[in-house]
Amino acid sequence: IWRVHVLRSAHRTWLVQEKLFWDNAAGQTARWLSKQAKPGRVALGDIGAVGYQTGYPILDLVGLVDPVIGTLPGGYAQKLGPAYVERFFDVDPQYAVFIMSGVTCTDTGHRGVVPLIADPRFPQRYTLAHNIQITASGGWCIFARNGVD
């Protein structure tokens, strides 16, 4: 009986809290890209909802479905070396969606974002296009490649 109670509680947590979070974060991102952005490749780590809802091509920064990032050394979300950065700039996505800290889209603690925004090419090629504030401590920030409407 206790296990059934724990399972039901976990289901409620997933269906209420987690679903609301993902509908909010990924949902807002997909809606903005679909309505405000010119179609193009989107680089991000949480690819599912955004890829499905927009139909845009995706660069999977985690490497689950990207043939180059997926074969780099390191485990899940730990493929962060120079080849990871080069893959991002070789693909040259029109949009990059990053999880950022704070309210200004200038700070991140996310390990997969740090080497990309620290690369001198990033500020030369990308500009903040939209800030989706998810919580008081952070949000999803959409950067557009310069020259993309």
Order of alpha helices (4+ residues) and beta strands (2+ residues): alpha-alpha-beta-alpha-beta-alpha-beta-alpha-alpha-beta-beta
